[in-house]
Amino acid sequence: MACLSGGKDSYTMLDILLILKRKAPVDFELIAVNLDQKQPGFAEYVFPRYLAELEIEYHIIEQDAYSVVKRVVAEGKTICGACSRFRRGILYNFAVENGVTKLR
């Protein structure tokens, strides 16, 4: 399971994994997953278009993590730690529910 954030690192990681899938001496399945956290300004149409062009199995998990984190973190404090933990929990749950054994 390749977890895609939308940054250049996750696009690069997916490209590398797709190359490995074609050339590696072992066979493995690869799915791409993006967590749409409902952050203001997030262009939710980008991933489905891009991943459909790659003809790879993908899932877009829609979970309003942004509002939850904003509610539990005090105003003026950084939300990064709470957001990261919450995001990982959502992705780990998806992995378990779908029989995924490796996350990247």
C-alpha positions, 0 to 999 in steps of 0.5 A: 500500500503506497500512501500518497500525500500529494507531495513530490516525495509520495509521487516519486515513491509511487513511481519507484514502486511501479518500476519495481513491480515491473522489474523485481524478481518477486511478484507483489500487489500494489495499491495507492491510497490517499486520505482526503482529510477535508482540508480547505483548498485540497484539490480532491480531483487530482489523485483520481485522475492521476491514478486512473491514468496509471491504471493502478488500483487506488482508494480515496479515504474520505475522513474529516480529520482536519475538523477533528484535529482543529477541535482538539488542538488548542488555538495557536498550537501546531496541529502537525503531531495530532494530525499525523497520529490521526492520519496514521491511525486511519491508514493503519485501520484501512490496511488491516481491513483490506489485508494489506501487509506492507505500508509505504 
